[in-house]
Amino acid sequence: MSTDRPDAPGLTLLVHRPGENPVLWHTGLANVEHHVPIGPATAFNAGSVAKQITAHLVLLAARESLIHLHQPAADLLLRLQLTDVTIAELITHTSGLRDAESLLSLAGMRDLDHYTADDLRTLAYRQRERAVPEGQFLYSNTNYLLLAELLETVHGIALPDLARRRIFDPLGMNATRYQADPRDIVPDAAAAYRPAGDRWRHTQPPVALPGPGTLFTTAGDLNRWLGYLHEQWQQGKSSLPYGGEVDYQAADHQPHLYGPGLYADLRPGRTAVFHYGHEHGFSAATHLTRDGQRVVCLANTTDLAAGHAVAAVLRRLDEHPGRGLEELAPLAAAESARRPTEDAEEGREASEGQPHREIGRFTCDQVPGILRLTRTGSMLHLWRRGSPDHLDSAGPITWTGNGYTLTLPRDTVEVESFTLDLDRAPGLTYIRLRPT
């Protein structure tokens, strides 16, 4: 069934309650410029929802004794300098490895620059120590990028081919495929957009990274996967899928835990596993309960959040268990709209047009490239990619930017070093570059 979002991108929503047939609802356009509506065959980029596929293949390799989950990952990834990080720690985001994609802009990459999985692995292999204490959760796509390389090393074939042979073909997930090269055409794929005033703009950069993401799939195919996952869960002896093989760890969203590519909710009466994905304008969400209820949402615009829609469906199913999806879906879709964030602009207008006083150029041994710091009046500016980020003061020695915090060693005019803490890549120490 569908509803009207006639000139805008949209979403698809599937609910499969135990003992009933799945119900699919969709709204909006898969391709705005050609006015192609979203339908049952539309494939979306599922983003980090793909991590549960990668984790499942790693667990299969362990069951077949090709690897051991608690062996050092460096046994198979010879360039990895953190020699004490285990395969299980990569799975559960407790390796302490920083997110390599978060480092790209520090390394000088621009939004539309093409980068490859090996570019990111190179950033991963520069890391010589954990960014957080051992055992602490740090969500990082680097972990699953390395797991993809590990699988290719063990099996001798690329992850997209391995997933096709071991999962997609056996389960009849015929519309599901990794985009291993950004030039590859994915049949029936939606394009992703962000609003730009009264028009739409494409959001997809030329990059494809199988492992942590770049999985194109449909709501129906994800429903097949969740059905298989539920069978695995029921056959196991643990309260959570694969719980006997990988210990679920405390995660970044309390009270939820994190296991093999899955968040877990163990609250009484709510036992479920789920994951959200966000990749280049797409968003995705899957939710599976212990009794087999499945909810899937896929969206192709930055102004809709699949996770919000799924949360709304679950809440309304609890409140009105007898209502049909045709009543619930439009309400859930309305709640999926993202709230725009307001940037702190106070003080910035006053700094416009003022000359920048140079503080210095800085380097970090974990990331290639050079950063500049300048001041205009009371404002601090971090330069990367040739343009400045305006930093807001959060204290005497702390400044905040878009997704990161900069901390000076002390309140001083002369800056010899500073620390950058990115959302998924904390603890980067930058030191003043001396002229030679």
C-alpha positions in Angstrom: 0.0 0.0 0.0 1.2 3.6 -0.5 0.4 7.2 0.3 1.2 10.5 -1.3 4.5 12.3 -1.0 4.2 13.1 -4.6 7.3 15.3 -5.4 9.8 14.2 -2.7 11.9 11.3 -1.6 10.4 9.1 1.0 10.5 5.7 2.7 9.3 2.1 2.8 8.0 0.5 6.0 7.4 -3.2 6.6 5.8 -4.9 9.7 5.6 -8.6 10.1 3.8 -9.7 13.2 4.0 -13.4 14.3 1.4 -15.6 12.6 0.5 -12.9 10.1 1.5 -12.0 6.6 4.0 -9.1 6.3 2.5 -5.7 5.4 4.4 -3.2 3.3 3.7 0.5 3.1 5.7 3.1 1.1 5.6 6.8 0.2 7.6 9.2 -2.0 10.0 8.9 -4.9 12.9 6.6 -5.4 14.2 9.0 -8.1 13.0 12.6 -8.0 14.3 13.8 -11.3 12.6 10.9 -13.2 9.6 10.8 -10.9 10.0 7.1 -10.1 7.9 6.1 -7.1 9.2 3.9 -4.3 7.7 0.4 -4.5 8.3 -3.1 -3.2 11.3 -3.7 -5.5 13.1 -0.4 -4.6 16.5 -1.1 -3.2 18.0 1.3 -0.6 21.5 1.6 0.9 21.0 0.0 4.4 24.1 1.6 5.9 25.3 0.0 9.2 22.4 -2.5 9.1 24.9 -4.4 7.0 27.1 -5.0 10.0 24.9 -7.9 11.2 25.6 -9.6 7.8 29.4 -9.2 8.2 29.3 -10.4 11.8 27.3 -13.5 10.8 29.9 -14.4 8.2 32.7 -14.0 10.8 30.8 -16.3 13.2 30.4 -18.9 10.4 34.1 -18.8 9.9 34.6 -19.4 13.6 32.2 -22.3 13.6 34.1 -23.8 10.7 37.4 -23.4 12.7 38.9 -21.0 10.1 39.4 -18.4 12.8 39.1 -18.2 16.6 37.1 -15.2 17.9 39.6 -14.5 20.7 42.7 -14.7 18.6 44.6 -11.4 17.8 43.2 -9.9 14.6 46.8 -9.1 13.6 47.4 -12.8 13.1 45.4 -12.3 9.8 45.7 -8.6 9.3 49.5 -8.3 9.2 49.5 -4.4 8.8 47.5 -4.0 12.1 49.8 -2.4 14.7 47.5 -3.0 17.6 48.6 -6.6 18.1 46.5 -7.3 21.2 43.1 -6.5 19.6 41.0 -9.6 19.1 38.5 -10.5 16.4 35.8 -10.5 19.0 36.7 -6.9 20.0 36.4 -5.8 16.4 32.9 -7.4 16.3 31.7 -5.6 19.5 33.4 -2.2 18.9 35.7 -2.6 21.9 39.0 -2.6 19.9 39.6 1.1 20.6 40.3 1.7 16.9 39.2 5.2 15.7 36.7 5.5 12.9 38.7 6.0 9.8 36.0 7.8 7.9 35.9 10.4 10.7 39.5 11.1 10.0 39.2 11.8 6.3 38.4 15.5 6.5 41.5 15.9 8.8 43.5 14.2 6.1 42.3 16.8 3.5 39.5 14.8 1.8 36.5 16.7 0.5 32.9 15.7 0.4 33.0 14.6 -3.3 36.4 13.1 -3.3 36.6 9.4 -4.2 38.2 7.2 -1.5 38.5 3.5 -1.3 38.4 0.8 1.4 42.2 0.6 1.2 42.4 4.4 1.8 40.5 3.9 5.1 42.5 0.8 6.0 45.7 2.8 5.6 44.3 5.2 8.2 43.4 2.3 10.5 46.9 0.8 10.2 48.5 4.1 11.3 47.0 3.6 14.7 49.4 2.3 17.3 47.3 2.5 20.5 43.7 2.2 21.6 41.9 5.5 21.6 39.9 4.4 24.7 40.7 2.0 27.5 40.6 -1.7 26.8 37.0 -3.1 26.9 35.4 0.3 26.5 32.8 0.7 23.7 33.8 3.0 20.8 31.5 2.7 17.8 33.8 2.6 14.7 33.2 1.6 11.2 36.9 0.7 11.0 36.2 -2.5 13.0 33.9 -3.8 10.3 36.1 -2.6 7.4 38.8 -4.8 8.9 36.4 -7.7 9.5 35.6 -7.6 5.8 39.3 -7.8 4.9 39.7 -10.6 7.4 37.0 -12.6 5.7 38.5 -12.0 2.3 41.9 -13.2 3.7 40.4 -16.4 5.1 38.2 -17.3 2.2 40.2 -16.0 -0.7 37.2 -14.2 -2.2 35.7 -10.7 -1.8 33.0 -10.1 0.8 30.2 -9.4 -1.8 30.8 -12.8 -3.4 31.0 -14.6 0.0 27.8 -13.0 1.2 26.0 -13.9 -2.1 27.1 -17.6 -1.7 26.5 -18.0 2.0 23.5 -15.8 2.8 21.7 -14.0 -0.1 21.3 -16.8 -2.5 20.3 -19.5 0.1 17.7 -17.1 1.7 16.3 -15.9 -1.6 17.5 -12.3 -1.0 17.7 -11.8 -4.8 17.5 -8.0 -4.7 20.3 -7.6 -2.1 23.9 -6.9 -3.2 26.9 -4.9 -2.0 28.0 -2.0 -4.2 31.6 -3.0 -4.3 32.4 -0.2 -6.8 30.6 3.2 -6.9 30.4 2.8 -10.7 28.4 -0.4 -10.4 24.7 -0.2 -11.3 22.3 -1.5 -8.7 19.0 -2.6 -10.2 16.0 -0.6 -8.9 18.2 1.4 -6.6 16.8 4.6 -5.0 18.9 7.7 -5.2 19.5 9.7 -1.9 18.7 13.3 -1.5 18.8 16.2 1.0 16.6 19.3 0.8 18.2 22.5 -0.5 15.6 25.2 -0.2 12.8 24.5 -2.6 14.7 21.8 -4.5 16.6 18.5 -3.9 20.3 17.7 -4.0 22.0 14.3 -4.4 24.0 13.2 -1.4 25.9 10.1 -2.5 29.7 10.5 -2.8 31.6 8.2 -5.2 32.6 5.6 -2.6 31.7 2.0 -1.8 32.8 0.2 1.4 31.5 -3.4 1.8 31.7 -4.6 5.4 30.5 -1.6 7.4 27.9 -0.6 4.8 27.2 -0.1 1.1 24.6 -2.9 1.1 21.7 -2.2 -1.2 18.5 -4.2 -0.3 14.8 -4.1 -0.1 12.4 -4.2 2.9 11.2 -7.6 1.7 14.8 -9.0 1.6 15.6 -7.7 5.0 12.4 -9.4 6.3 13.8 -12.7 5.0 17.1 -12.0 6.8 15.3 -11.2 10.0 13.3 -14.4 9.7 16.5 -16.4 9.4 18.1 -14.5 12.3 15.0 -15.3 14.4 15.4 -19.0 13.6 19.1 -18.9 14.7 18.0 -17.1 17.9 15.4 -19.8 18.7 17.8 -22.6 18.1 20.5 -21.1 20.4 20.6 -21.5 24.1 21.2 -17.8 24.8 18.8 -15.0 25.6 20.2 -13.2 22.6 21.2 -14.2 19.0 24.8 -15.7 19.0 25.0 -14.9 22.7 26.8 -18.2 23.3 29.5 -17.2 20.9 30.0 -13.5 21.4 29.5 -11.6 24.7 27.2 -8.6 24.3 28.9 -5.5 25.7 27.7 -2.3 27.3 27.1 0.2 24.4 26.8 3.9 23.7 23.0 3.9 24.0 22.1 2.8 27.5 20.5 0.5 28.6 21.3 -1.3 25.3 24.1 -3.8 24.8 26.0 -4.5 21.6 26.9 -7.9 20.1 27.6 -9.2 16.6 26.4 -6.3 14.5 23.3 -5.9 16.7 22.2 -3.7 19.6 20.2 -5.6 22.2 17.3 -4.5 24.4 16.9 -6.8 27.4 14.4 -4.7 29.4 11.5 -6.9 30.7 8.9 -7.6 28.1 11.0 -5.8 25.4 13.7 -8.3 24.5 14.8 -7.5 21.0 17.7 -6.9 18.8 18.0 -4.0 16.3 20.3 -1.7 14.3 20.1 1.6 12.6 22.0 2.7 9.6 22.9 6.1 8.1 24.9 6.4 4.9 25.2 9.3 2.5 21.5 10.4 2.8 20.0 7.0 3.2 18.8 5.7 6.6 17.7 2.2 7.6 16.4 0.4 10.7 15.6 -3.2 11.5 14.0 -4.5 14.7 13.4 -8.1 15.8 11.7 -9.2 19.0 12.1 -12.5 20.8 8.7 -13.7 19.7 9.5 -13.0 16.0 7.9 -9.6 15.3 9.9 -7.7 12.6 9.9 -4.1 11.6 11.9 -2.7 8.8 12.2 0.9 7.5 14.3 2.3 4.7 14.5 6.0 3.6 16.3 7.9 0.9 16.4 11.5 2.2 18.2 13.3 5.1 14.9 14.8 6.3 13.5 11.4 7.2 15.0 9.1 9.8 14.2 5.4 9.5 14.9 4.8 13.2 12.3 7.4 14.2 9.7 5.7 12.1 10.4 2.2 13.6 10.3 3.6 17.1 7.0 5.2 16.3 5.6 2.0 14.9 6.7 0.0 17.9 5.2 2.5 20.3 1.9 2.5 18.5 1.8 -1.3 18.3 2.2 -1.4 22.0 -0.5 1.2 22.5 -2.9 -0.1 19.9 -2.1 -3.8 19.2 -5.2 -4.3 17.1 -4.7 -1.5 14.6 -3.5 -2.2 11.1 -0.4 -0.9 9.4 -2.5 1.2 7.1 -3.5 3.3 10.1 -0.1 3.2 11.8 2.2 3.8 8.9 1.3 7.4 8.0 1.5 8.4 11.6 4.9 6.7 11.9 6.1 8.3 8.7 5.2 11.8 10.0 7.2 11.1 13.2 10.2 10.1 11.1 10.9 13.8 10.1 14.2 15.0 11.5 14.3 18.1 13.6 16.7 20.6 12.1 19.7 21.4 14.2 20.5 25.0 15.0 24.1 26.0 14.7 25.4 28.4 17.3 26.0 31.6 15.4 26.4 34.0 18.3 29.6 36.0 17.9 30.4 34.6 14.4 28.9 37.5 12.5 31.1 39.9 14.4 34.2 37.9 13.4 33.4 38.0 9.6 35.7 40.3 7.7 38.2 40.5 10.5 41.8 39.6 9.6 42.9 36.1 10.9 45.8 36.0 13.2 47.9 32.9 12.6 48.4 30.7 15.6 50.3 27.9 13.8 50.2 24.7 11.7 49.9 21.4 13.4 50.4 17.7 12.6 49.3 14.4 14.1 51.1 11.1 13.6 47.8 9.2 13.4 46.5 11.2 10.4 48.2 12.6 7.4 47.8 16.2 6.6 48.3 19.6 8.3 45.7 21.7 10.2 45.9 25.4 10.9 44.6 27.4 13.8 43.8 31.1 13.6 42.0 33.7 15.7 39.7 36.6 14.8 38.9 38.6 17.9 37.6 36.1 20.5 36.9 33.5 17.9 39.1 30.4 17.2 39.2 28.8 13.7 40.4 25.4 12.7 41.4 25.2 9.0 41.1 21.9 7.1 40.6 21.4 3.4 41.4 25.1 2.8 38.4 26.5 4.7 37.9 27.3 8.4 35.6 25.7 11.0 34.4 28.4 13.4 34.8 27.0 16.9 32.6 28.0 19.9 34.1 28.5 23.3 32.9 25.9 25.8 35.3 26.8 28.6 38.8 28.4 29.1 40.6 25.8 27.2 37.8 23.9 25.3 36.3 24.7 21.9 33.6 22.9 20.0 33.1 22.5 16.3 30.8 20.4 14.1 31.2 16.9 15.6 34.4 17.4 17.6 36.0 19.1 20.6 39.4 20.9 20.6 41.2 21.1 23.9 44.2 23.3 24.6 46.8 22.3 27.2 46.2 25.6 29.0 44.8 29.1 28.5 47.6 30.7 26.6 48.2 32.8 23.5 51.0 30.6 22.3 49.7 27.1 21.4 52.2 24.3 21.1 49.7 21.4 20.9 46.0 20.6 21.2 43.8 17.5 21.4 41.0 16.8 19.0 38.2 14.5 20.1 36.0 13.6 17.2 32.7 11.8 17.9 34.1 8.4 16.8 37.8 9.2 16.8 38.9 10.6 20.2 42.3 11.5 21.5 44.1 12.8 18.5 47.1 14.9 19.6 48.3 17.6 17.3 51.7 19.2 17.7 53.0 22.5 16.2 54.9 22.0 13.0 58.2 23.8 13.2 59.7 25.4 10.1 62.7 23.5 8.6 
